Every structure is written in structure tokens, then in C-alpha cells.
Amino acid sequence: MRTNIVLDDRLVQEALKYAPVKTKKDLIDLALREFVDNKSRLDLTDLQGRIRFRKGYDHKKMRRSVTPAGSVTTPTVVTLPAGVTR
């Protein structure tokens, strides 16, 4: 879709410093994709009361599972109940 828009030049230049793109067109495309991806993520608060954890699951223990070297151990996988979708 072709369209004309007015952009804040300073904001565009700053965004180009952080983005792995070279053109304004690619920057806008990246921004729109990230916006949609961010908005389409599942809000964890929507899952309150809908997730069943395995018996004995201790989320606080998982928080403490960082080794002295700073690496994190693999967390326990929790499966969502049937019918819960992204």
C-alpha cells in the first residue's frame, strides 16, 4: 500500500541508529511488524486461574535457579489447558 506520511526527522534518525535497516521504508515496516507482534502476544494476566501447574511446582525455586557463574538453568515447562490460545 502506498501512502504519504509526515515523520519526525529526529525520531527517524534515532530509530535508524537502533534498527538493523537502512531505509525509512524498511524502518516503518519493521516498526509496524514489531507493533503487531507486541500487541498480539498473550497477556499473562488473562491466564490467571486458567493454568494448572504440576504438583509440587515451585516458581520461587525457579527464580533461584541462577548459577554463580550467572547462567540460568532450564525452567520447568508448563502446558496450557486445551482451549487456551494465543
C-alpha positions as CSV (number, residue, x, y, z in Angstrom):
1,M,0.0,0.0,0.0
2,R,1.4,3.3,-1.0
3,T,0.9,6.3,1.4
4,N,2.4,9.6,2.3
5,I,3.1,10.4,6.0
6,V,4.9,13.2,7.8
7,L,7.6,11.8,10.2
8,D,9.6,13.4,13.0
9,D,13.1,13.6,11.4
10,R,14.9,13.4,14.7
11,L,12.9,10.4,15.8
12,V,13.5,8.6,12.4
13,Q,17.3,9.3,12.7
14,E,17.4,8.0,16.2
15,A,15.4,4.9,15.3
16,L,17.7,4.2,12.4
17,K,20.6,4.0,14.9
18,Y,19.0,1.1,16.7
19,A,17.3,-0.7,13.8
20,P,19.0,-3.2,11.5
21,V,17.7,-1.4,8.4
22,K,18.9,1.4,6.2
23,T,15.8,3.0,4.7
24,K,12.8,4.8,6.1
25,K,10.5,2.3,4.3
26,D,12.2,-0.6,6.0
27,L,12.1,1.2,9.3
28,I,8.4,1.8,9.1
29,D,7.9,-1.9,8.0
30,L,9.9,-3.1,11.0
31,A,8.1,-0.8,13.4
32,L,4.7,-2.0,12.2
33,R,5.7,-5.7,12.4
34,E,7.0,-5.2,15.9
35,F,3.9,-3.3,16.9
36,V,1.6,-6.1,15.7
37,D,3.8,-8.8,17.2
38,N,3.8,-6.9,20.6
39,K,0.0,-6.4,20.6
40,S,-0.7,-10.0,19.5
41,R,1.2,-11.5,22.4
42,L,-0.8,-13.2,25.0
43,D,-1.3,-11.1,28.1
44,L,-0.3,-13.3,31.0
45,T,-2.8,-11.7,33.3
46,D,-5.5,-13.1,31.0
47,L,-4.4,-16.6,32.1
48,Q,-4.9,-16.1,35.8
49,G,-6.7,-19.1,37.1
50,R,-6.6,-21.0,33.8
51,I,-3.1,-22.6,34.1
52,R,-2.7,-25.8,36.0
53,F,0.8,-26.3,37.3
54,R,2.3,-29.7,38.0
55,K,2.0,-30.9,41.6
56,G,5.0,-29.6,43.6
57,Y,5.8,-26.8,41.1
58,D,7.7,-24.0,42.9
59,H,8.0,-20.8,40.9
60,K,10.2,-19.3,43.6
61,K,12.7,-22.1,43.3
62,M,12.9,-21.5,39.6
63,R,13.8,-17.8,40.3
64,R,16.7,-19.0,42.5
65,S,18.0,-21.3,39.8
66,V,20.7,-18.9,38.6
67,T,24.2,-20.4,39.0
68,P,27.1,-18.5,40.5
69,A,28.5,-18.0,37.0
70,G,25.3,-16.1,36.0
71,S,23.8,-18.7,33.7
72,V,20.2,-19.7,34.2
73,T,19.2,-23.4,34.4
74,T,16.4,-24.7,32.2
75,P,13.0,-23.7,33.7
76,T,10.1,-26.2,34.1
77,V,7.8,-26.3,31.1
78,V,4.1,-25.5,31.8
79,T,1.5,-26.6,29.3
80,L,-1.7,-24.6,28.8
81,P,-5.1,-26.3,29.2
82,A,-7.0,-27.2,26.0
83,G,-8.8,-24.2,24.5
84,V,-6.3,-21.6,25.7
85,T,-4.8,-20.0,22.6
86,R,-2.5,-17.1,21.8
